[in-house]
Amino acid sequence: MKNFKVFTVAALMAGAAISFTSCGGGGADTEEKAEEIKLEDGKGYVKQLISAIESGDIKVDKSTKKDITKYFKFEDSSDEYLSTDENFKGYRLDRSFTINEEVLNSVSYNTFYDDDAKDAAKKDSKEVLEYLKETLGKTESSGDSYFKWEKSKYEISYNIFDDGYSLYVKSFIEPVYEDIEDDYSLDGECAPDFYALRDDLVNKLVNNIANGKIAIGKTTKEEMATLTGDGNDFNYDYKGMNVSGYYSYEEGALSSISLNYFYNCESAMNLLSLDKSELGTDISAALNVDGEKDGTGENAGVTWKVGSQEFRQSNFNDGYAFHLD
């Protein structure tokens, strides 16, 4: 267990607003300026989060569940995945906080706009991006829909989609979970291991697509076996989530990859929407290319173009799928 400190949290003002104090550099005579953050829309909640993280009121790898729920004023019985949502006219904001070894490991904010609110989604996404650039400085990513800022102990990334935006704060410390018994429990509960799922997908497949080791019309079955552990298929169980995947070949070279992920229990289904978004963010970062949204709504797919290849994410009510051709 990591050692941690309890941090002083800025007092929440009456109503949906908080105030914080920012001090400029210089000597003791530096004037303090206070700014009020009103929690009236998604941008307000983004500003609240960034202010808390950047000021140190909430610290990645140090703040506890108690610190988080007290500062952001919500309750959650989970010890690992804290979540809450806010509803506004035409869209909702889902907020999630992942706890690892009793301290904050990552934060994810995701908006989902109604099908008839595309113009509002585009406008709001642009305003949030302008705020992030003004506050965090120049982004380290290129493109017009994926942006990233690296700090000393964590990174902040921001994705823009047709139906909203996603903000992700992630520690550089990868979470390590203890082994969980395969026989989940007698009452049917499961213990979904999203991080193992993500690491397998990104490390074994997406990273190798990015560096050219996995390529349509080039990679052999023997090479796929070396890179991914099997030259024929990609089948794993993640304790409530599983993937059924296979590789196709023509004339001895890879012709396509198909992966189908299914969520099998309530504990996993509760995190499905968040998982879809986080995987999209991680894939964009690994491929260093922005994904293009296919359609609108929460289940809209995403396509990444990698040279002459396409890597596609299809989203469903009970899972998602990936296809490379």
C-alpha positions as a Python dict, from the first residue, in 0.01 Angstrom:
ca = {
    (1, 'M'): (0, 0, 0),
    (2, 'K'): (128, 343, -89),
    (3, 'N'): (173, 614, 171),
    (4, 'F'): (-52, 913, 117),
    (5, 'K'): (-127, 1251, 261),
    (6, 'V'): (-462, 1417, 318),
    (7, 'F'): (-477, 1739, 122),
    (8, 'T'): (-668, 2056, 203),
    (9, 'V'): (-952, 2097, -41),
    (10, 'A'): (-1089, 2430, -165),
    (11, 'A'): (-1425, 2499, -4),
    (12, 'L'): (-1725, 2457, -229),
    (13, 'M'): (-1937, 2768, -257),
    (14, 'A'): (-2311, 2761, -215),
    (15, 'G'): (-2485, 2656, -536),
    (16, 'A'): (-2309, 2492, -827),
    (17, 'A'): (-1988, 2694, -804),
    (18, 'I'): (-1644, 2682, -645),
    (19, 'S'): (-1376, 2942, -600),
    (20, 'F'): (-1003, 2897, -617),
    (21, 'T'): (-704, 3120, -573),
    (22, 'S'): (-416, 3135, -818),
    (23, 'C'): (-93, 3314, -736),
    (24, 'G'): (138, 3456, -998),
    (25, 'G'): (515, 3412, -976),
    (26, 'G'): (729, 3671, -803),
    (27, 'G'): (788, 3806, -456),
    (28, 'A'): (571, 3834, -151),
    (29, 'D'): (380, 4132, -294),
    (30, 'T'): (229, 3925, -575),
    (31, 'E'): (-143, 4000, -595),
    (32, 'E'): (-375, 3702, -555),
    (33, 'K'): (-659, 3674, -799),
    (34, 'A'): (-968, 3469, -733),
    (35, 'E'): (-1185, 3324, -1008),
    (36, 'E'): (-1522, 3166, -963),
    (37, 'I'): (-1600, 2843, -1146),
    (38, 'K'): (-1969, 2788, -1209),
    (39, 'L'): (-2077, 2430, -1260),
    (40, 'E'): (-2347, 2516, -1512),
    (41, 'D'): (-2222, 2308, -1805),
    (42, 'G'): (-1960, 2053, -1909),
    (43, 'K'): (-1695, 2320, -1950),
    (44, 'G'): (-1746, 2429, -1590),
    (45, 'Y'): (-1683, 2075, -1467),
    (46, 'V'): (-1373, 2049, -1689),
    (47, 'K'): (-1241, 2374, -1541),
    (48, 'Q'): (-1310, 2244, -1192),
    (49, 'L'): (-1113, 1925, -1261),
    (50, 'I'): (-816, 2095, -1428),
    (51, 'S'): (-800, 2355, -1152),
    (52, 'A'): (-803, 2082, -886),
    (53, 'I'): (-531, 1878, -1059),
    (54, 'E'): (-306, 2167, -1158),
    (55, 'S'): (-329, 2340, -818),
    (56, 'G'): (-262, 2017, -627),
    (57, 'D'): (-593, 2015, -440),
    (58, 'I'): (-640, 1673, -601),
    (59, 'K'): (-320, 1480, -672),
    (60, 'V'): (-272, 1190, -910),
    (61, 'D'): (-109, 894, -726),
    (62, 'K'): (-183, 1051, -385),
    (63, 'S'): (-546, 1160, -337),
    (64, 'T'): (-777, 899, -187),
    (65, 'K'): (-1137, 807, -254),
    (66, 'K'): (-1238, 1021, 43),
    (67, 'D'): (-1047, 1321, -95),
    (68, 'I'): (-1214, 1282, -434),
    (69, 'T'): (-1574, 1230, -327),
    (70, 'K'): (-1549, 1514, -75),
    (71, 'Y'): (-1396, 1761, -321),
    (72, 'F'): (-1628, 1680, -611),
    (73, 'K'): (-1931, 1628, -385),
    (74, 'F'): (-2067, 1287, -480),
    (75, 'E'): (-2099, 943, -323),
    (76, 'D'): (-1993, 602, -457),
    (77, 'S'): (-1974, 268, -277),
    (78, 'S'): (-1701, 128, -505),
    (79, 'D'): (-1338, 127, -393),
    (80, 'E'): (-1186, 114, -745),
    (81, 'Y'): (-1418, 281, -996),
    (82, 'L'): (-1591, 599, -880),
    (83, 'S'): (-1847, 746, -1118),
    (84, 'T'): (-2114, 1013, -1136),
    (85, 'D'): (-2295, 1192, -1416),
    (86, 'E'): (-2442, 1535, -1480),
    (87, 'N'): (-2729, 1609, -1719),
    (88, 'F'): (-2760, 1929, -1918),
    (89, 'K'): (-2988, 2041, -2199),
    (90, 'G'): (-2908, 1821, -2499),
    (91, 'Y'): (-2627, 1617, -2343),
    (92, 'R'): (-2484, 1448, -2035),
    (93, 'L'): (-2140, 1439, -1878),
    (94, 'D'): (-2008, 1112, -1731),
    (95, 'R'): (-1728, 1149, -1476),
    (96, 'S'): (-1515, 853, -1363),
    (97, 'F'): (-1222, 821, -1123),
    (98, 'T'): (-1010, 504, -1111),
    (99, 'I'): (-849, 416, -779),
    (100, 'N'): (-542, 190, -764),
    (101, 'E'): (-380, 88, -435),
    (102, 'E'): (-617, 332, -260),
    (103, 'V'): (-502, 642, -454),
    (104, 'L'): (-613, 817, -772),
    (105, 'N'): (-474, 664, -1092),
    (106, 'S'): (-687, 818, -1369),
    (107, 'V'): (-984, 1044, -1439),
    (108, 'S'): (-1215, 1034, -1740),
    (109, 'Y'): (-1478, 1293, -1839),
    (110, 'N'): (-1700, 1199, -2134),
    (111, 'T'): (-1987, 1394, -2290),
    (112, 'F'): (-2269, 1238, -2492),
    (113, 'Y'): (-2481, 1479, -2697),
    (114, 'D'): (-2825, 1408, -2841),
    (115, 'D'): (-2844, 1324, -3211),
    (116, 'D'): (-2992, 1666, -3291),
    (117, 'A'): (-2726, 1859, -3095),
    (118, 'K'): (-2429, 1834, -3332),
    (119, 'D'): (-2383, 2210, -3358),
    (120, 'A'): (-2379, 2248, -2980),
    (121, 'A'): (-2133, 1958, -2946),
    (122, 'K'): (-1897, 2118, -3198),
    (123, 'K'): (-1919, 2460, -3033),
    (124, 'D'): (-1872, 2328, -2679),
    (125, 'S'): (-1580, 2104, -2780),
    (126, 'K'): (-1401, 2401, -2935),
    (127, 'E'): (-1456, 2618, -2627),
    (128, 'V'): (-1321, 2349, -2396),
    (129, 'L'): (-1015, 2305, -2620),
    (130, 'E'): (-946, 2678, -2615),
    (131, 'Y'): (-965, 2673, -2235),
    (132, 'L'): (-726, 2374, -2214),
    (133, 'K'): (-472, 2536, -2446),
    (134, 'E'): (-491, 2862, -2255),
    (135, 'T'): (-447, 2684, -1921),
    (136, 'L'): (-209, 2400, -2006),
    (137, 'G'): (-11, 2556, -2291),
    (138, 'K'): (90, 2414, -2626),
    (139, 'T'): (-28, 2061, -2698),
    (140, 'E'): (224, 1788, -2780),
    (141, 'S'): (-6, 1623, -3035),
    (142, 'S'): (-87, 1711, -3393),
    (143, 'G'): (-424, 1695, -3567),
    (144, 'D'): (-756, 1862, -3500),
    (145, 'S'): (-932, 1612, -3274),
    (146, 'Y'): (-670, 1460, -3039),
    (147, 'F'): (-453, 1663, -2803),
    (148, 'K'): (-213, 1572, -2522),
    (149, 'W'): (-19, 1751, -2248),
    (150, 'E'): (249, 1568, -2049),
    (151, 'K'): (326, 1669, -1692),
    (152, 'S'): (595, 1532, -1463),
    (153, 'K'): (382, 1253, -1314),
    (154, 'Y'): (74, 1235, -1537),
    (155, 'E'): (-64, 1324, -1877),
    (156, 'I'): (-382, 1498, -1987),
    (157, 'S'): (-543, 1407, -2319),
    (158, 'Y'): (-847, 1546, -2497),
    (159, 'N'): (-1050, 1391, -2779),
    (160, 'I'): (-1313, 1565, -2994),
    (161, 'F'): (-1591, 1361, -3157),
    (162, 'D'): (-1901, 1447, -3359),
    (163, 'D'): (-2120, 1394, -3054),
    (164, 'G'): (-1901, 1550, -2786),
    (165, 'Y'): (-1558, 1531, -2624),
    (166, 'S'): (-1355, 1327, -2379),
    (167, 'L'): (-1098, 1445, -2125),
    (168, 'Y'): (-858, 1196, -1967),
    (169, 'V'): (-604, 1242, -1687),
    (170, 'K'): (-374, 942, -1648),
    (171, 'S'): (-89, 860, -1412),
    (172, 'F'): (240, 740, -1562),
    (173, 'I'): (226, 459, -1304),
    (174, 'E'): (46, 163, -1459),
    (175, 'P'): (-192, -5, -1214),
    (176, 'V'): (-101, -353, -1092),
    (177, 'Y'): (-384, -572, -973),
    (178, 'E'): (-364, -888, -768),
    (179, 'D'): (-470, -1211, -935),
    (180, 'I'): (-840, -1277, -898),
    (181, 'E'): (-986, -1627, -882),
    (182, 'D'): (-1144, -1737, -1210),
    (183, 'D'): (-1446, -1867, -1021),
    (184, 'Y'): (-1572, -1515, -953),
    (185, 'S'): (-1818, -1571, -668),
    (186, 'L'): (-2119, -1775, -574),
    (187, 'D'): (-2365, -1490, -623),
    (188, 'G'): (-2269, -1439, -989),
    (189, 'E'): (-2062, -1124, -946),
    (190, 'C'): (-1762, -1074, -1172),
    (191, 'A'): (-1439, -877, -1142),
    (192, 'P'): (-1378, -719, -1486),
    (193, 'D'): (-1013, -654, -1568),
    (194, 'F'): (-1029, -373, -1823),
    (195, 'Y'): (-662, -285, -1782),
    (196, 'A'): (-549, -631, -1888),
    (197, 'L'): (-787, -611, -2185),
    (198, 'R'): (-654, -270, -2285),
    (199, 'D'): (-290, -369, -2244),
    (200, 'D'): (-334, -682, -2455),
    (201, 'L'): (-509, -489, -2732),
    (202, 'V'): (-271, -194, -2736),
    (203, 'N'): (61, -370, -2666),
    (204, 'K'): (13, -685, -2871),
    (205, 'L'): (-179, -541, -3167),
    (206, 'V'): (-215, -163, -3195),
    (207, 'N'): (148, -76, -3115),
    (208, 'N'): (265, -330, -3371),
    (209, 'I'): (28, -186, -3630),
    (210, 'A'): (176, 156, -3554),
    (211, 'N'): (538, 44, -3594),
    (212, 'G'): (464, -157, -3909),
    (213, 'K'): (534, -503, -3768),
    (214, 'I'): (170, -598, -3825),
    (215, 'A'): (71, -503, -4181),
    (216, 'I'): (-189, -630, -4425),
    (217, 'G'): (-33, -820, -4715),
    (218, 'K'): (300, -850, -4536),
    (219, 'T'): (298, -1014, -4192),
    (220, 'T'): (313, -1395, -4187),
    (221, 'K'): (137, -1637, -3953),
    (222, 'E'): (467, -1716, -3782),
    (223, 'E'): (532, -1346, -3723),
    (224, 'M'): (179, -1299, -3582),
    (225, 'A'): (244, -1588, -3342),
    (226, 'T'): (565, -1422, -3223),
    (227, 'L'): (402, -1079, -3182),
    (228, 'T'): (68, -1178, -3029),
    (229, 'G'): (117, -1529, -2890),
    (230, 'D'): (-85, -1712, -3156),
    (231, 'G'): (-87, -1709, -3535),
    (232, 'N'): (-454, -1805, -3572),
    (233, 'D'): (-668, -1631, -3314),
    (234, 'F'): (-687, -1383, -3026),
    (235, 'N'): (-910, -1527, -2752),
    (236, 'Y'): (-896, -1415, -2387),
    (237, 'D'): (-1119, -1396, -2082),
    (238, 'Y'): (-1098, -1082, -1869),
    (239, 'K'): (-1326, -1188, -1582),
    (240, 'G'): (-1660, -1068, -1710),
    (241, 'M'): (-1535, -949, -2050),
    (242, 'N'): (-1400, -1169, -2326),
    (243, 'V'): (-1262, -1133, -2677),
    (244, 'S'): (-1313, -1373, -2964),
    (245, 'G'): (-1073, -1284, -3244),
    (246, 'Y'): (-915, -1440, -3549),
    (247, 'Y'): (-657, -1362, -3817),
    (248, 'S'): (-713, -1427, -4191),
    (249, 'Y'): (-440, -1488, -4447),
    (250, 'E'): (-410, -1484, -4825),
    (251, 'E'): (-110, -1639, -5000),
    (252, 'G'): (72, -1666, -4667),
    (253, 'A'): (29, -1300, -4566),
    (254, 'L'): (-213, -1136, -4324),
    (255, 'S'): (-534, -1018, -4495),
    (256, 'S'): (-746, -905, -4197),
    (257, 'I'): (-787, -906, -3819),
    (258, 'S'): (-1129, -932, -3651),
    (259, 'L'): (-1183, -896, -3275),
    (260, 'N'): (-1519, -911, -3096),
    (261, 'Y'): (-1542, -807, -2731),
    (262, 'F'): (-1843, -909, -2520),
    (263, 'Y'): (-1936, -788, -2170),
    (264, 'N'): (-2095, -1071, -1973),
    (265, 'C'): (-2204, -931, -1638),
    (266, 'E'): (-2350, -623, -1474),
    (267, 'S'): (-2026, -508, -1312),
    (268, 'A'): (-1864, -494, -1656),
    (269, 'M'): (-2167, -344, -1833),
    (270, 'N'): (-2170, -52, -1590),
    (271, 'L'): (-1829, 50, -1728),
    (272, 'L'): (-1889, -26, -2097),
    (273, 'S'): (-1950, 333, -2208),
    (274, 'L'): (-1634, 451, -2033),
    (275, 'D'): (-1428, 162, -2172),
    (276, 'K'): (-1529, 239, -2531),
    (277, 'S'): (-1413, 596, -2495),
    (278, 'E'): (-1087, 514, -2314),
    (279, 'L'): (-991, 256, -2575),
    (280, 'G'): (-1049, 512, -2850),
    (281, 'T'): (-821, 759, -2672),
    (282, 'D'): (-547, 500, -2619),
    (283, 'I'): (-564, 382, -2980),
    (284, 'S'): (-536, 738, -3113),
    (285, 'A'): (-229, 790, -2895),
    (286, 'A'): (-67, 461, -3001),
    (287, 'L'): (-130, 516, -3373),
    (288, 'N'): (-52, 890, -3349),
    (289, 'V'): (-350, 962, -3572),
    (290, 'D'): (-697, 1097, -3501),
    (291, 'G'): (-992, 862, -3530),
    (292, 'E'): (-1281, 963, -3753),
    (293, 'K'): (-1626, 916, -3600),
    (294, 'D'): (-1865, 705, -3808),
    (295, 'G'): (-2216, 831, -3741),
    (296, 'T'): (-2359, 983, -3424),
    (297, 'G'): (-2470, 869, -3083),
    (298, 'E'): (-2305, 668, -2809),
    (299, 'N'): (-2258, 362, -3033),
    (300, 'A'): (-2105, 546, -3328),
    (301, 'G'): (-1793, 372, -3460),
    (302, 'V'): (-1445, 516, -3511),
    (303, 'T'): (-1199, 460, -3797),
    (304, 'W'): (-823, 519, -3790),
    (305, 'K'): (-638, 534, -4122),
    (306, 'V'): (-287, 390, -4106),
    (307, 'G'): (-126, 422, -4448),
    (308, 'S'): (-339, 216, -4687),
    (309, 'Q'): (-497, 26, -4395),
    (310, 'E'): (-801, 100, -4182),
    (311, 'F'): (-844, 6, -3817),
    (312, 'R'): (-1212, 31, -3719),
    (313, 'Q'): (-1393, 28, -3385),
    (314, 'S'): (-1761, -72, -3389),
    (315, 'N'): (-1963, -14, -3072),
    (316, 'F'): (-2263, -211, -2947),
    (317, 'N'): (-2489, -219, -2643),
    (318, 'D'): (-2307, -522, -2501),
    (319, 'G'): (-1952, -468, -2626),
    (320, 'Y'): (-1744, -355, -2922),
    (321, 'A'): (-1537, -490, -3210),
    (322, 'F'): (-1215, -403, -3393),
    (323, 'H'): (-1128, -483, -3753),
    (324, 'L'): (-808, -426, -3952),
    (325, 'D'): (-796, -458, -4330),
}
